[in-house]
Amino acid sequence: PLRCCLRAIEPGELVALVSYAPLRRWAERTGARPGAYDEQGPVFIHAEECDGPAGRPAEYPFARPGALRTLRRYNAEGQIVGGRLFEIPEDAAAGFDAALDEAFADPRVVLVHVRAVEYGCFQFEVRRD
């Protein structure tokens, strides 16, 4: 998956594998201090300029039914306060909606990272409004 535009890589596209720290920009904007949770990992991006996500906001990226995800929950300081294993169902949108409703039912949760289980790769984040 391409982190820059939240879609799968298409054959022939020029991409780069770079390090990314998904909590860092959020922490800078909010004043959070994630400490050891400010992890860094590999993500794919376009090697050339990218216009960013083109999908509708109601769509969840990389929502392939049957794929396993971890929904990692963070508090306002950027510390992990829980998480859960999630298998994407046939109705991916309804499944994600329910799992995220469950996560945000905890008032401490301000941010959820969705990660692939196999390699822990960061997929996308959802923030509390």
Backbone bond lengths (Angstrom), bond angles and torsions (degrees), N, CA, C in turn:
res aa  C-N    CA-C-N  psi(-1)  N-CA   C-N-CA  omega(-1)  CA-C   N-CA-C  phi
1 P - - - 1.457 - - 1.528 111.77 -
2 L 1.299 115.09 147.94 1.461 121.57 177.73 1.530 109.23 -96.21
3 R 1.314 117.23 120.03 1.459 121.76 -179.96 1.531 111.62 -70.64
4 C 1.314 118.16 -29.05 1.467 120.72 -174.91 1.526 112.31 -68.96
5 C 1.322 117.98 -34.78 1.461 120.37 -177.41 1.527 112.84 -126.89
6 L 1.317 116.40 6.91 1.462 122.89 173.70 1.532 113.77 55.63
7 R 1.330 114.91 48.66 1.464 120.05 175.72 1.515 108.96 -146.92
8 A 1.321 115.45 170.24 1.461 120.50 179.35 1.526 110.86 -72.51
9 I 1.311 115.82 151.60 1.461 121.56 174.89 1.523 108.29 -69.92
10 E 1.315 116.49 135.64 1.455 121.38 177.33 1.525 109.51 -99.71
11 P 1.336 117.40 148.57 1.466 120.09 -179.75 1.528 111.36 -53.39
12 G 1.328 115.30 135.27 1.461 121.40 176.85 1.522 114.97 89.27
13 E 1.349 118.28 -9.02 1.462 119.76 -179.91 1.523 110.39 -73.82
14 L 1.321 115.55 141.38 1.453 121.60 176.87 1.530 108.00 -87.20
15 V 1.328 116.46 117.58 1.460 121.00 -177.15 1.524 110.16 -126.89
16 A 1.332 114.63 163.39 1.463 121.71 177.24 1.520 108.51 -128.77
17 L 1.315 116.11 147.44 1.451 122.66 174.52 1.525 106.52 -103.32
18 V 1.333 116.21 118.13 1.464 121.32 -175.72 1.526 110.19 -130.00
19 S 1.317 116.23 164.32 1.461 121.23 175.31 1.522 109.04 -85.98
20 Y 1.323 115.59 142.22 1.465 121.40 -178.04 1.524 108.66 -141.82
21 A 1.311 116.77 137.22 1.462 122.78 177.06 1.529 107.41 -113.87
22 P 1.342 118.23 95.31 1.459 121.05 -170.24 1.524 115.71 -63.93
23 L 1.311 119.80 -21.69 1.470 120.13 178.48 1.523 113.03 -85.54
24 R 1.307 118.58 -18.33 1.458 122.00 -167.87 1.533 114.37 -61.69
25 R 1.328 119.04 -51.98 1.486 120.03 -178.98 1.520 110.92 -63.58
26 W 1.319 116.26 -43.75 1.461 120.46 178.51 1.526 110.01 -59.40
27 A 1.327 117.18 -45.31 1.464 121.61 -179.45 1.526 111.18 -62.44
28 E 1.313 117.19 -40.29 1.472 120.15 178.41 1.527 111.31 -63.11
29 R 1.336 117.26 -40.01 1.470 121.00 -179.48 1.521 112.45 -71.52
30 T 1.325 116.80 -34.51 1.464 120.30 -172.20 1.523 114.10 -101.13
31 G 1.325 117.33 -12.66 1.447 120.35 -176.41 1.515 113.63 83.17
32 A 1.317 117.50 8.62 1.465 121.50 178.68 1.526 109.49 -66.23
33 R 1.311 115.14 154.51 1.467 122.05 179.32 1.519 108.59 -127.85
34 P 1.342 117.08 81.41 1.461 120.01 -173.59 1.522 115.31 -70.08
35 G 1.317 118.78 -11.61 1.461 120.52 177.61 1.514 112.18 54.42
36 A 1.327 115.43 -125.73 1.469 120.79 -176.79 1.526 112.99 -64.90
37 Y 1.328 118.00 -18.23 1.466 120.69 179.70 1.525 112.65 -79.38
38 D 1.326 117.13 -4.33 1.462 122.06 177.93 1.526 108.86 -79.66
39 E 1.323 114.98 61.66 1.461 120.17 -176.42 1.525 111.67 -77.39
40 Q 1.306 114.19 160.45 1.449 121.82 -179.17 1.517 107.91 -127.90
41 G 1.331 116.27 139.19 1.453 119.23 -179.79 1.516 111.60 -152.14
42 P 1.327 116.58 172.92 1.463 120.92 -176.84 1.529 112.72 -79.86
43 V 1.318 115.47 141.93 1.465 122.85 171.89 1.532 107.99 -141.81
44 F 1.319 115.45 153.75 1.460 120.67 174.38 1.514 109.52 -94.59
45 I 1.331 115.76 139.90 1.469 122.96 174.57 1.528 107.89 -137.51
46 H 1.326 116.26 164.28 1.462 118.96 172.46 1.525 108.91 -64.49
47 A 1.312 117.42 141.73 1.461 121.54 178.88 1.528 110.51 -78.29
48 E 1.313 116.24 -15.31 1.460 121.54 177.90 1.523 108.18 -117.78
49 E 1.317 117.61 175.47 1.457 121.20 -177.73 1.531 111.89 -54.31
50 C 1.323 115.08 140.89 1.466 122.04 -178.16 1.529 108.03 -129.69
51 D 1.323 116.56 140.93 1.465 121.03 -179.85 1.524 113.19 -81.81
52 G 1.318 117.62 -0.85 1.460 120.66 179.39 1.517 111.56 87.64
53 P 1.336 116.38 -170.67 1.467 120.56 -177.16 1.527 112.47 -60.48
54 A 1.325 115.33 134.58 1.459 120.97 178.94 1.517 111.92 -108.37
55 G 1.318 116.86 -8.97 1.460 120.85 -177.13 1.513 112.67 -73.15
56 R 1.302 114.57 164.11 1.459 120.27 175.85 1.524 108.80 -71.28
57 P 1.337 118.69 144.50 1.463 120.95 -178.53 1.531 113.90 -57.97
58 A 1.319 118.48 -23.90 1.459 121.22 -178.16 1.527 112.23 -76.95
59 E 1.325 117.59 -11.22 1.459 120.73 -178.73 1.524 110.74 -89.20
60 Y 1.321 116.09 142.20 1.456 120.72 173.20 1.514 107.86 -95.98
61 P 1.326 117.91 129.91 1.467 119.27 -179.17 1.526 112.03 -72.79
62 F 1.304 115.47 152.74 1.462 123.34 174.74 1.529 111.56 56.65
63 A 1.319 117.14 37.64 1.468 122.84 -174.14 1.524 111.24 -94.50
64 R 1.321 116.89 63.88 1.461 122.50 -179.79 1.522 109.16 -85.07
65 P 1.340 118.05 116.34 1.466 119.95 179.33 1.529 111.96 -51.57
66 G 1.329 114.87 136.04 1.452 121.79 -179.34 1.516 113.94 94.76
67 A 1.332 117.42 -19.35 1.468 120.15 179.39 1.532 109.90 -69.87
68 L 1.320 115.94 146.20 1.459 121.20 179.29 1.524 110.30 -97.86
69 R 1.308 114.83 136.20 1.461 121.58 178.82 1.521 109.24 -132.05
70 T 1.316 115.29 156.54 1.455 122.79 168.94 1.515 106.41 -110.71
71 L 1.313 116.90 130.16 1.457 121.54 174.59 1.518 106.51 -104.20
72 R 1.332 116.32 102.35 1.458 122.78 -175.27 1.528 108.95 -95.30
73 R 1.323 116.03 126.21 1.467 122.63 -174.68 1.527 110.67 -100.43
74 Y 1.343 115.82 137.19 1.460 121.88 -179.87 1.525 110.54 -124.76
75 N 1.345 115.70 148.51 1.461 120.63 174.40 1.527 109.69 -92.03
76 A 1.315 117.02 -176.63 1.460 122.25 -176.06 1.526 113.08 -64.86
77 E 1.322 117.57 -20.04 1.466 120.79 177.36 1.520 112.40 -88.06
78 G 1.332 116.86 -6.57 1.455 120.26 -179.18 1.513 113.27 88.27
79 Q 1.325 117.57 17.35 1.458 121.80 177.89 1.528 109.68 -96.37
80 I 1.317 116.72 146.11 1.460 121.32 178.55 1.522 108.78 -70.53
81 V 1.337 115.80 128.76 1.469 121.25 178.39 1.528 111.24 -121.21
82 G 1.297 117.15 17.07 1.454 120.59 177.23 1.513 111.21 146.14
83 G 1.302 113.48 -179.81 1.452 119.56 179.29 1.509 109.29 177.09
84 R 1.309 114.72 175.11 1.459 118.63 177.89 1.506 110.28 -157.63
85 L 1.317 114.26 154.07 1.449 122.10 172.66 1.520 107.47 -80.98
86 F 1.317 116.77 140.64 1.459 121.58 -176.14 1.529 108.72 -140.44
87 E 1.327 116.44 123.32 1.459 121.04 172.25 1.518 107.13 -99.04
88 I 1.314 116.81 123.64 1.456 120.76 -176.50 1.530 109.27 -67.40
89 P 1.344 117.23 120.59 1.473 120.05 -179.49 1.525 111.32 -80.98
90 E 1.328 115.64 175.91 1.475 120.38 177.74 1.529 110.97 -56.18
91 D 1.322 116.91 -43.38 1.467 120.41 175.24 1.530 106.80 -91.02
92 A 1.324 115.03 81.50 1.464 121.26 -173.35 1.528 112.25 -58.59
93 A 1.315 117.42 -43.33 1.468 120.28 -177.48 1.524 110.96 -61.71
94 A 1.318 117.40 -46.14 1.470 120.29 179.52 1.525 110.89 -64.70
95 G 1.322 117.08 -38.58 1.458 120.92 178.62 1.515 112.11 -64.66
96 F 1.328 116.44 -47.28 1.467 119.96 177.63 1.525 110.34 -63.48
97 D 1.330 117.31 -43.27 1.468 119.97 179.23 1.529 110.80 -55.66
98 A 1.329 117.19 -46.76 1.465 121.24 -178.34 1.530 110.87 -65.97
99 A 1.332 117.52 -43.75 1.463 120.51 -179.15 1.531 111.44 -65.71
100 L 1.318 116.65 -37.65 1.466 119.67 179.39 1.527 111.14 -74.54
101 D 1.341 117.35 -36.10 1.474 119.74 173.71 1.522 109.90 -58.62
102 E 1.341 115.81 -42.91 1.465 120.70 178.06 1.534 110.63 -60.61
103 A 1.329 116.90 -44.64 1.464 120.81 -179.15 1.525 111.29 -62.92
104 F 1.322 116.46 -46.57 1.470 120.38 -175.68 1.528 112.78 -80.13
105 A 1.327 117.91 -4.17 1.469 120.46 172.75 1.524 110.16 -67.34
106 D 1.330 117.18 -23.59 1.458 122.06 174.19 1.529 107.00 -80.86
107 P 1.323 118.84 115.41 1.474 120.84 -175.61 1.523 113.89 -62.72
108 R 1.323 117.74 -17.46 1.472 119.92 178.18 1.524 112.23 -74.52
109 V 1.316 117.00 -22.86 1.467 121.10 -173.59 1.532 110.10 -78.79
110 V 1.340 115.00 123.07 1.462 120.44 177.14 1.526 111.97 -116.99
111 L 1.329 116.41 -13.26 1.456 120.97 -174.07 1.523 108.60 -152.31
112 V 1.341 116.47 138.32 1.464 121.61 176.09 1.521 107.96 -126.31
113 H 1.322 115.95 127.49 1.457 121.47 173.14 1.518 108.41 -99.72
114 V 1.314 115.57 132.28 1.458 122.13 175.16 1.524 106.45 -102.00
115 R 1.347 115.15 124.66 1.458 121.39 -176.18 1.523 110.01 -129.88
116 A 1.313 116.07 149.27 1.458 121.33 172.77 1.521 108.17 -71.53
117 V 1.311 116.97 139.32 1.460 121.04 -178.39 1.528 111.46 -71.05
118 E 1.318 117.09 -42.75 1.460 121.06 -170.81 1.519 113.44 -56.57
119 Y 1.331 117.54 -45.32 1.462 120.52 -176.83 1.527 112.17 -122.95
120 G 1.324 117.97 -1.36 1.455 121.34 -179.44 1.516 112.80 76.21
121 C 1.324 117.07 12.82 1.464 120.70 -176.24 1.521 111.41 -64.22
122 F 1.312 114.62 135.09 1.464 121.77 177.08 1.518 109.07 -68.72
123 Q 1.345 116.49 128.13 1.461 121.92 179.61 1.536 111.18 -101.94
124 F 1.333 115.91 -57.96 1.465 120.55 177.93 1.516 108.82 -165.43
125 E 1.341 115.75 171.40 1.469 120.26 178.73 1.515 110.13 -126.28
126 V 1.316 115.06 155.72 1.463 122.60 175.64 1.527 105.82 -129.37
127 R 1.332 115.66 130.92 1.468 120.62 -178.69 1.522 110.75 -110.18
128 R 1.326 115.28 150.79 1.470 121.02 173.14 1.522 107.73 -67.02
129 D 1.321 116.44 138.64 1.476 120.18 178.30 1.504 111.20 -66.47
